[in-house]
């Protein structure tokens, strides 16, 4: 179903000069469009190569080394392998000249002349940076997500990247976990929609499509459920949680044609994922039907020894391959565990047929990507692609559509351009390009950002007097991170924060309004970025309180990817901008002054306290359901804002929910309609969301589950009838009572509205 909002977005893409094809969802089978004859030809070529390969050459194809510039010592094992046995893959190289130089070594100097796959973390852009994935999920706009990742793929392929370790489709129900920033949040239905869109954007209509890369969804599986939200810690999941919550987004990515998959680091139910045969073979291949190749996360094969699973690295290589892993990502400067694979084969620890199967998958991926025919990139064309102005325009649209308006008391936003003559811009994030871009952005790719301060200056020019204060600095990390490179902060002159807070308050007092940009620095989230507190780091709360105390209108702009606690702030407006990317400042300026209307919706429940986590909306109903918000003796357990929540500069009315049939067979479609009216005086987007609850069945079901959404554009006063369809797949679930999937005859509640607390209600019944 393509809503009016989807059509409007296609028009927007045309206006910025991007292909309309990017805005049209691809079919589930589009990534597997090669004919049977092509498949047979590729298989034959791979088999012919396999027959010529020594055990050492096979092991090399199952190895991916980091290649770091300028750190020659770390690259020595990779360079030695390239010239002799060849190599499966290198990662972290995005210098086009160096990509071609390394590819020439592989193609011209190794015995079998097998080209390299180049991998890179293209998480939310390469040169053009889009909002972080949790922010893109807040757009509730799969067409937009597909378009942004298509641009990311185009830029990555231009510099020689063939394979991205994305999308992250982990379910993140504990916002203490830093990698929530890479996910689509807490809900499997929304995450599945984002997974499909990202795979289609990265890969295009088929694996090997020009200007596209191999998508590598991660981390298989359950990584988002690590103990206490602590990165790298173990995961214990029931089969019910695994199948109903954590696996559906991976299934969606597989159905979309994902060519690769990344195994997780952690133990799942006691077995590290990189050597978990039940996970990688029985579930991923046999039950979910994955046909591509499986890679490890960084160093996780060697670390099977650290995790007390294997006696040594030879055992680790054998166990990982036997479990179903196909290629090892080696930690920088380390020797590959796969280098011990020939000895393991000779000792009978792993069958040659299983090794050949893994090597064959890597070779077929290279063949499908056309690397044997076109191993090199056109270095002269790179900058034109990376600097395409249409990419920056799409980045602005993405930042506008992903922002979530959390509070807007007395309609303080949008600012009236006629009345605002002076504006105070305050906060440590307001002029920080790095924090505007967010994590997973690498200096080597030359990304730049319009900050909030710069965006407002560009928008308002000399018409408005803008004053600026940094206010406070972000604190240093209390404990050193295992990812030390993420924690390096450039030296700056010291700041007297007490004096600067007073100056910031004075600037606000002297202005018509203040914009305070606060949040978490980009190195406080992502890998190794778990936090046990949702308070503003450092003295930001003190800064915010001082500015609010002036009595002037205050708008808080948040840079973060998890719920933050702003104390008891009386700021009139709060806009969650996530980490908005290259055009973040431009987009925020447009949103603050009404040239764009916010319509983003939260992809997670805004948990009130880390002590409450996880506290997602789709919980089971307990034997004492009321008061559901009074589970703690000392405070409410209700979230500050519910899942799916977000305000607009307009208001919307939901009425007239009607089911085509109140009773339908289990095999039939459930069709319902609802009327949506824009009550305001602005054209604006709304995201109607459909939730269901099954009243009885083989197992108990969550109080509510998201099962449909649309992003719709309505003119002032316009009413539209919206149609939702529930298929049997939408109503089935995995039951621990039967150890399998069931569709129950039952009564179902259904709600449609603007968030997970929607009140417009209906009932239908599935009959046996």
ABEGO torsion letter per residue (X at the ends): XBBAAAAAAAAAAAAAGBBAAAABBBBAAAAAABBAAAAAAAAAAAAAAAAABBAAAAAAAABBBBBBOBBAAAAAAAAAAAABAEBABBBGBABAAAAAAAAAAAAAABAAGBBBBBBBBBAAEAABBBBBAAAAAAAGBAAAAAAAAAAAAAAAAAAGBABBBOBBABBBABAABAAAAABAEABAAAAAAAAAAAAAAAAEABBGBBGBBBBBBOBOBGAAABBGGBBGBBBBBBAAAAAAAAAAAAAAAAAAGBABBBBBABBBGGBBAAABAAAAAAAAAAAAGBABBBBBBBGAAAAAAAAGABABAAAAAAAAAAAGBABBBBBBGBBBAAAAAAAAAAAGABBAAAAAAAAAAAAAAAAAAGAAABABBBAAAAAAAAABAAAAAAAAAAAAAABBBABBBGGAOBBBAAABABBBBBEAAAABAAAAAEBGBBAAAGBBBBBAAAAAAAAAEAABBBBBBAGBBBBBBABBBABAAAABBBBBBBBBAAAAAAAAAAAAAABABBBBBBEBBAAABEBGABBABABBBEAAAAAAAAAAAAGBBBBBBBBBABBBBAEABABABBBBAEBAEAAAAAAAAAAAAGABBBABBBABBBBABAAAOBBBABBBBBABAOBAAAABAABBABBABBBGBEBBABBBBBBGBBBABABBBAABBBBBBBBBBBABABBBBBBBBBBBBBABEABBBBABBBABBBBBBBBBGBBBBBBBBBBAAAABBBBAAAGBBBBBBBBBBBBBBABAABABBBBBBBBX
